[in-house]
Amino acid sequence: MKRLIKKTVLITTLVAFVGILSVSIAAAKEKVIIFHAGSLTVPFAKIEKLFEAKYPNIDVLREPGGSTKMARMISELHKPADIMAAADFKIIDKTLIPQYAVWNIRFATNQLVLCYTNKSRFAKEVNADNWYKILGRKGVIWGHSDPNLDPCGYRSLMVLQLAEKLYEQPGLYDQLIANCPKENVRPKSVELVSLLKTGNMDYAWEYLSVAVQHDLKYIKLDDHINLGNYKYDTFYKQARVKVTGKKPGTWMYRIGKSCTYGIAMIKDCCNPKGAILFLEYLLNPDGGLKILKEMGQPPFMPCRVPTEEAVKLLPAPLKKLVEVRN
């Protein structure tokens, strides 16, 4: 009996020791905190898994959301972060540089598509030529993300503005917006995916990569309006969307431009060494960029910075992964 009690105590002690050891090992791991666009959630989850397998002493902590909101969490709420990845590289330029970041690497592109499912009203009828007529029909429920929080939100409105010009339909933008009540506008575009899949929404504006990653049906738009082809930037500039400014009560305009994602390391971040390692993996054509490409999001290979001066500001391991290109 005594022997059994001793054995039980020994086992209990060992279990407790292993538990304490596991907690200690977890606590000892370096953390890399990444704020990123919601549209990067699926590829970044896979990149995180592969990166952590390569660097088991690093624990990547990701927080996805609308890029504008994520940047403001750093600049206004001073939330700790090592890396910020935005769906619109200009958000980093305007919100974080120069106070919270020094450089900004453009690493991927995207385009807007109109997503739907078999449950959507007029699913068998909608196509690249009549989509705007479908969205204007009574009873059709469609939505987009909040333009004040998420680049996909103001880009969705830009698509509608550009469609009015391309199809020569005066008043089209106002007509379509009138058919999209406030409850159909969500904080981030990925929230609309579940509404589509449950049949609570007929159509939603998303990035092509999000549509591919979530197996959604989608309408590809003319290059003049999908914001996915830099050759049409002159046409895209005709779109202007008013959004909230840096300070409460202020406003600013977002001007149409092809979708370009940017990423930066935050100044005075907690783990610059770990952040550089993650960025080096992400921006590698055989690493993170390969995963982005596989998941329907075309990366820049190599990634881009605007000037030679910008290259000089980069950590040494990243300089070989970029080219100077406007």
C-alpha positions as CSV (number, residue, x, y, z in Angstrom):
1,M,0.0,0.0,0.0
2,K,2.8,2.4,1.0
3,R,4.6,1.5,-2.3
4,L,1.4,2.4,-4.2
5,I,1.1,5.7,-2.4
6,K,4.8,6.5,-3.1
7,K,4.3,5.6,-6.8
8,T,1.2,7.8,-7.0
9,V,3.0,10.8,-5.4
10,L,5.9,10.3,-7.8
11,I,3.7,10.3,-10.8
12,T,1.8,13.3,-9.6
13,T,5.1,15.1,-9.0
14,L,6.4,14.2,-12.4
15,V,3.2,15.4,-14.1
16,A,3.4,18.7,-12.2
17,F,7.0,19.1,-13.1
18,V,6.3,18.4,-16.8
19,G,3.5,21.0,-16.7
20,I,5.7,23.6,-15.1
21,L,8.4,22.8,-17.6
22,S,6.0,23.2,-20.5
23,V,4.8,26.5,-19.2
24,S,8.4,27.7,-18.7
25,I,9.4,26.6,-22.3
26,A,6.4,28.4,-23.7
27,A,7.2,31.5,-21.7
28,A,10.8,31.4,-22.8
29,K,9.8,31.6,-26.5
30,E,10.4,34.8,-28.3
31,K,7.2,36.5,-29.5
32,V,6.7,38.3,-32.8
33,I,3.5,40.4,-32.8
34,I,2.0,41.0,-36.3
35,F,-1.0,43.3,-37.0
36,H,-2.2,42.6,-40.5
37,A,-5.1,43.0,-43.0
38,G,-7.9,40.6,-42.7
39,S,-7.5,39.5,-46.3
40,L,-4.0,38.1,-45.3
41,T,-5.5,35.9,-42.6
42,V,-5.4,32.5,-44.5
43,P,-2.0,32.8,-46.1
44,F,-0.4,34.3,-43.0
45,A,-1.7,31.4,-40.9
46,K,0.1,28.9,-43.2
47,I,3.2,31.1,-43.3
48,E,3.1,31.3,-39.5
49,K,3.0,27.5,-39.2
50,L,5.9,27.0,-41.6
51,F,8.0,29.8,-40.0
52,E,7.5,28.4,-36.5
53,A,8.5,25.0,-37.7
54,K,11.7,26.5,-39.0
55,Y,12.3,28.7,-35.9
56,P,10.7,26.7,-33.0
57,N,11.9,29.2,-30.4
58,I,9.7,31.9,-31.9
59,D,6.0,32.3,-31.3
60,V,4.2,34.4,-33.9
61,L,1.1,36.2,-32.6
62,R,-1.1,37.6,-35.3
63,E,-4.0,40.1,-35.0
64,P,-6.0,40.5,-38.2
65,G,-8.4,43.3,-39.0
66,G,-9.1,46.3,-41.2
67,S,-5.8,47.8,-42.2
68,T,-6.7,51.3,-41.2
69,K,-8.0,50.1,-37.8
70,M,-4.8,48.0,-37.2
71,A,-2.6,51.0,-38.0
72,R,-4.5,53.2,-35.7
73,M,-4.2,50.7,-32.9
74,I,-0.4,51.3,-33.2
75,S,-0.5,55.1,-33.8
76,E,-3.3,56.1,-31.5
77,L,-3.7,53.3,-28.9
78,H,0.0,52.5,-28.8
79,K,-0.6,48.7,-28.9
80,P,2.7,46.8,-29.0
81,A,3.5,45.3,-32.4
82,D,6.6,44.3,-34.3
83,I,5.2,44.2,-37.8
84,M,2.3,45.9,-39.6
85,A,1.0,44.5,-43.0
86,A,-1.6,46.6,-44.8
87,A,-3.8,45.9,-47.7
88,D,-3.0,49.4,-48.9
89,F,0.6,50.4,-48.6
90,K,-0.4,54.1,-48.4
91,I,-1.9,53.4,-44.9
92,I,1.6,52.7,-43.6
93,D,3.0,55.8,-45.3
94,K,0.3,58.1,-44.0
95,T,-0.4,56.6,-40.6
96,L,2.9,55.1,-39.3
97,I,5.8,56.8,-41.2
98,P,7.9,58.5,-39.9
99,Q,6.8,58.3,-36.2
100,Y,6.2,54.6,-35.9
101,A,8.0,53.1,-38.9
102,V,10.9,54.0,-41.1
103,W,10.4,52.0,-44.3
104,N,7.6,50.3,-46.2
105,I,8.0,47.3,-48.6
106,R,5.3,46.7,-51.2
107,F,5.0,42.9,-51.4
108,A,1.8,41.8,-53.1
109,T,-1.2,42.9,-55.2
110,N,-4.9,41.9,-55.5
111,Q,-8.1,42.9,-57.3
112,L,-11.7,43.4,-56.3
113,V,-14.3,40.7,-57.3
114,L,-18.0,40.4,-56.6
115,C,-18.6,37.2,-54.6
116,Y,-21.8,35.2,-54.3
117,T,-23.0,31.6,-53.8
118,N,-25.5,29.2,-55.3
119,K,-28.0,30.5,-52.7
120,S,-27.7,34.1,-54.0
121,R,-30.7,35.7,-55.7
122,F,-30.1,35.6,-59.5
123,A,-27.0,33.4,-59.1
124,K,-27.7,31.7,-62.4
125,E,-28.1,35.1,-64.2
126,V,-25.4,37.3,-62.8
127,N,-22.3,37.9,-65.0
128,A,-19.5,40.4,-65.8
129,D,-21.9,42.4,-68.0
130,N,-25.0,42.8,-65.8
131,W,-23.7,42.6,-62.2
132,Y,-24.5,46.3,-61.5
133,K,-28.0,45.8,-62.7
134,I,-28.4,42.8,-60.3
135,L,-27.1,44.8,-57.3
136,G,-29.7,47.5,-58.0
137,R,-32.7,45.1,-58.0
138,K,-35.2,45.2,-55.1
139,G,-34.7,42.5,-52.6
140,V,-31.1,41.8,-53.4
141,I,-28.9,41.9,-50.3
142,W,-25.3,43.0,-50.9
143,G,-22.6,44.5,-48.8
144,H,-19.1,45.7,-48.4
145,S,-16.7,46.4,-45.5
146,D,-16.4,49.8,-43.7
147,P,-14.4,52.3,-45.8
148,N,-13.3,54.0,-42.6
149,L,-11.6,50.9,-41.2
150,D,-10.8,48.6,-44.2
151,P,-9.2,49.3,-47.6
152,C,-11.5,46.8,-49.2
153,G,-14.3,49.0,-48.1
154,Y,-13.2,52.2,-49.8
155,R,-12.0,50.1,-52.8
156,S,-15.5,48.6,-53.1
157,L,-17.0,52.1,-53.4
158,M,-14.3,53.0,-55.9
159,V,-15.3,50.1,-58.1
160,L,-18.9,51.4,-58.2
161,Q,-17.7,54.9,-59.0
162,L,-15.5,53.6,-61.8
163,A,-18.3,51.4,-63.2
164,E,-20.5,54.5,-63.5
165,K,-17.9,56.0,-65.8
166,L,-17.0,52.9,-67.7
167,Y,-20.5,51.9,-68.5
168,E,-21.6,55.5,-69.0
169,Q,-24.5,55.2,-66.4
170,P,-25.0,58.6,-64.7
171,G,-26.3,58.2,-61.2
172,L,-25.3,54.5,-61.0
173,Y,-23.2,54.9,-57.9
174,D,-25.9,56.7,-55.9
175,Q,-28.5,54.2,-57.1
176,L,-26.5,51.2,-55.9
177,I,-25.5,52.8,-52.5
178,A,-29.2,53.4,-51.9
179,N,-29.7,49.7,-52.2
180,C,-27.1,48.9,-49.5
181,P,-28.3,49.7,-46.0
182,K,-25.9,50.5,-43.2
183,E,-26.4,47.0,-41.6
184,N,-24.8,45.5,-44.7
185,V,-21.5,47.4,-44.1
186,R,-19.2,45.4,-41.8
187,P,-16.0,46.3,-40.1
188,K,-13.8,44.0,-42.3
189,S,-14.4,42.3,-45.6
190,V,-13.8,38.7,-44.3
191,E,-16.8,39.0,-42.0
192,L,-19.0,39.1,-45.1
193,V,-17.8,35.6,-46.1
194,S,-19.9,33.9,-43.4
195,L,-23.0,36.0,-44.3
196,L,-22.6,34.8,-47.9
197,K,-22.2,31.1,-46.9
198,T,-25.2,31.1,-44.6
199,G,-27.4,32.7,-47.2
200,N,-27.9,35.9,-45.2
201,M,-26.3,38.0,-48.0
202,D,-26.5,37.6,-51.7
203,Y,-23.4,39.4,-52.9
204,A,-20.3,40.9,-51.2
205,W,-17.2,42.7,-52.4
206,E,-14.0,40.9,-51.6
207,Y,-10.4,40.5,-52.8
208,L,-9.8,37.8,-55.4
209,S,-7.5,36.0,-52.9
210,V,-10.3,35.9,-50.3
211,A,-12.7,34.4,-52.8
212,V,-10.2,31.7,-53.9
213,Q,-9.3,30.9,-50.3
214,H,-12.9,30.5,-49.2
215,D,-14.2,28.7,-52.3
216,L,-16.7,31.4,-53.2
217,K,-18.2,32.0,-56.6
218,Y,-17.1,35.3,-58.0
219,I,-17.5,37.7,-60.9
220,K,-14.2,39.0,-62.4
221,L,-14.5,42.6,-63.4
222,D,-13.1,44.6,-66.3
223,D,-9.5,45.8,-65.6
224,H,-10.8,49.4,-65.9
225,I,-12.6,49.0,-62.6
226,N,-11.2,46.0,-60.6
227,L,-8.2,48.0,-59.2
228,G,-6.0,45.1,-60.1
229,N,-3.9,46.4,-63.0
230,Y,-1.4,49.2,-62.4
231,K,-1.6,50.0,-66.2
232,Y,-5.0,51.6,-65.5
233,D,-4.0,53.7,-62.5
234,T,-4.8,56.9,-64.5
235,F,-8.4,55.7,-64.9
236,Y,-8.5,54.5,-61.3
237,K,-7.6,58.1,-60.1
238,Q,-11.0,59.3,-61.1
239,A,-12.4,57.5,-58.0
240,R,-12.4,59.4,-54.7
241,V,-13.9,58.2,-51.4
242,K,-14.2,60.3,-48.3
243,V,-13.1,58.6,-45.1
244,T,-12.3,59.6,-41.5
245,G,-9.0,61.3,-40.9
246,K,-6.2,60.6,-38.4
247,K,-8.0,62.7,-35.7
248,P,-11.7,62.4,-34.6
249,G,-13.9,64.8,-36.5
250,T,-11.5,65.1,-39.5
251,W,-11.8,63.7,-43.0
252,M,-9.6,62.8,-45.9
253,Y,-10.0,61.4,-49.4
254,R,-8.7,58.0,-50.7
255,I,-7.9,58.2,-54.4
256,G,-8.2,55.2,-56.7
257,K,-5.1,53.2,-57.3
258,S,-4.2,49.6,-58.1
259,C,-4.2,47.3,-55.0
260,T,-0.8,47.2,-53.5
261,Y,0.0,45.6,-50.1
262,G,2.7,47.1,-47.9
263,I,4.6,45.8,-44.8
264,A,6.8,47.5,-42.2
265,M,8.7,46.8,-39.0
266,I,7.6,49.0,-36.2
267,K,10.2,51.3,-34.7
268,D,11.3,50.4,-31.2
269,C,9.5,47.0,-31.5
270,C,10.0,44.4,-28.8
271,N,11.7,41.8,-30.9
272,P,13.5,43.3,-33.9
273,K,15.6,40.2,-34.5
274,G,12.5,37.9,-34.6
275,A,10.7,40.5,-36.8
276,I,13.5,40.6,-39.3
277,L,13.6,36.8,-39.5
278,F,9.9,36.7,-40.2
279,L,10.1,39.3,-42.8
280,E,13.1,37.6,-44.5
281,Y,10.9,34.4,-44.7
282,L,7.8,36.2,-45.9
283,L,9.5,38.1,-48.6
284,N,11.5,35.1,-49.9
285,P,10.2,33.9,-53.4
286,D,10.6,30.3,-52.0
287,G,8.9,31.1,-48.7
288,G,6.0,33.4,-48.0
289,L,5.7,34.8,-51.5
290,K,5.2,31.3,-52.9
291,I,2.4,30.7,-50.4
292,L,0.7,34.0,-51.4
293,K,0.9,33.0,-55.0
294,E,-0.6,29.6,-54.4
295,M,-3.5,31.2,-52.5
296,G,-4.6,33.5,-55.3
297,Q,-2.7,36.6,-54.3
298,P,0.0,37.7,-56.8
299,P,3.2,38.7,-55.0
300,F,5.8,41.1,-56.3
301,M,9.0,39.1,-57.1
302,P,11.2,40.8,-56.0
303,C,9.3,43.0,-53.6
304,R,9.5,46.8,-54.1
305,V,10.6,50.0,-52.5
306,P,10.4,53.4,-54.2
307,T,14.0,54.7,-54.0
308,E,17.7,53.7,-53.4
309,E,17.4,55.7,-50.2
310,A,14.6,53.4,-49.0
311,V,16.9,50.4,-49.6
312,K,19.5,51.9,-47.4
313,L,17.0,52.1,-44.5
314,L,16.3,48.4,-44.6
315,P,17.9,45.8,-42.4
316,A,20.7,44.0,-44.2
317,P,18.9,40.6,-44.7
318,L,16.0,42.3,-46.5
319,K,18.0,44.4,-49.0
320,K,18.6,41.5,-51.2
321,L,14.9,40.7,-51.4
322,V,13.8,44.1,-52.9
323,E,14.2,46.2,-56.1
324,V,13.8,49.9,-56.6
325,R,10.6,50.5,-58.5
326,N,7.8,53.1,-58.4
